[in-house]
């Protein structure tokens, strides 16, 4: 890896690819290649004003990083979960502790001169989106470290007994009464039952 790849301002050109582990704070001209796992709108919880678009990205090494498109640039980029993209010219900003969804300390922020395109026929297979679970020993080792465990491994199989499809219809009355969802997650061989409780 080129040592310049991790400096504040990379002198990279179009043929240099930076991996997420090398993303640091500050402007970068290097190229990032990633699969978009998920994206969602970030709004002020009180005023409901759009802050921007948050994303979860994964690179060819399986490293996950958070992405962000500021409110003024939302709609500029044609983004769809599951697609593999090539991004050049971005800014590495510090991840906010309370809204952090990835372990990396930096967030890939799309700037005014960012260029994004779908990466067609890419030679490297990017990991698909999935949930990753840590063992008890990993949780115990990280206890009281004031850090988060953000990675993921496995696939959702059932939500409240229903298989995951585009047309899943959950019983809202049942969810309101019990105030939780029951999710079955498959991690390699075992299937875990995960309850998600409201509040």
N, C-alpha and C positions, 0 to 999 in steps of 0.2 A: 504494500500500500504506500502510495506517495505520502511522505511526511507532511506535505503542504495541505493534505486533505483535511487535517484536523485543526488547521489554524483558523483564526477569526475570519479572514477574508481569503478564500481559496483562489488560487490563480488558475483554476481548472478551466479547461475548454470542453467542448462537446463530447470528447471521447473519454473523459475521466468520470468514473462512477464512484460515488461515495456511498459507503454502507452506513446504516443507522448508528452503529457503535462509534463512528467517527464524527457524528454531528455534534458541533459545539455551539456556544452562543455567538451571535453575530451574523453578518451577511456571508452568504456562500454563492458561488457561481457554478459549483460542481453539479453533476447530474445525480439525482436520486431515482432509483427504480423500486417500485413497491406495488403490493396489492392493497387496494382499499377494502378494509374489512367492514367498516361501518361508518356512517356519518349521521349527524343530527344537528338541529338548530340549538344554539345556546342563546337563551333569553334572560334578561334581568328578571329574577323571580317576583319582584314587586311591581315594576312598570310594564313588564312583558315586552320591552323594547329589545329588538334583535341585537345581540352582541356580535355574533358571527356564526360560523359553521365549524363544528368540532368533528374530528375524524380519528379513526384508529387505523394505523398503517402497519404493514408487515413487510420486511425485506427478504431477500433470498436466503439469508442466514437464519430466519425465523425470529429476528429481533423486532419487537413491537415498539412503536413510537406514536405519540399523539401529533395530530396535524390540526391546523387552524387557518380558516379563511376569514379575515375581518369583514364586518357587516357591509362595508362599502364595496367589497369585491365578491360578495355572495351572488351567485348567478352568472359570474364571469366564466367560471369553469364548469364544464359538463362532467359531473361526477356521478358514478354509479358503483355501488358496492359490488365487489367481486372482480372488478376489472383491474388489470395491471397497467400502471402509468409510469411515465417518465417526466420528472419535474426538474427544471433548471432554474437557477436564481431564486433563492429562498432565504429566509432569515431564521436563525436558531434563537428562539426566545426561551426564557426560563419558564418551566412548567409551574403553574399555580398549584400549591399544595391541596387546596380544598376541591379543585376540579380535575385532579390528576387521574388519568385512566391507564397510564403506562408507566413502567418503572424508570424509563429514561428521564434524566433531569431536564432535557431540552424538548421543546415543541417545534415542529417544522411549521413555520408561519409563512403563508403565501404572501408575497410582497407585490408592490405595484408593477414590477417588471418580471414576475414569475411567468414561466412558460410551461404549460402542461399538455401532454398528448398521450393517447392510448398507446401502449407498447404492444404491437402486434407481432406474432410469431417469435416471441422471446425465447432464447435458447435455454434459459434457466427456469426450472419449475419453482414457482413461489408457493409457500405453504398456504393452504386454504384457511378461511376463518374458522375458528374453533374455540372452545373453552379450554382453559388450562387449569388444572388443580394441583395444589402442592400437597405433599405428604405432611403428616403430623409433625415429623421431625424437622421439616423445613419451617413450619409455623413456630414450633418451640424455639428453634435457633434464632428466629427473627423477633421473638416476643420482646416487647418493650424497647425495640430499636427505633421506634417512632417513624418507621418506614412502612411502605405498603408492599403487598405481593400482588402484582398486577398481571402476571402472565396467565395463559390459559391452555388446556389440553383435553380434547373430547368433543362430543357432539350432543346437542339436545335431541332426545328421542321422543319424549312425550311431554305435553304440558296439560296438567289436569286430566290425564288419561288419554288425551287425543294426540295423534301423530302430527308432526310438524308439516303443514301443507300451506299453500298460498291462501286457502279458504278456511283456515281454522276459525271456529266460532266458539268462544268461551262463554260459559254461563255466568253472566255478570251478577245475577242475584246470588248465586252460590259463592262467588268470590267476595261479594259485599258482606255476606253473612259470616264467612269463615276468615276473611281478611288475609288470605294467603293463596299463593299458587304452589302447586306441587309439580316440580320439574324433574324428569328422569334424564340423567346425563350419562352417556356412555364414554368411558375413558379406557381405550384399548379393549380389554375384556370385561371388567366389571361394569355394572350399571348402578349409578348412585342415585338415591332419591334426595332431592334438594328442595327444601321448603323456603319460599320467599315470603316473608311476612311484611304486611303493611305497617308503617311507622315503627 
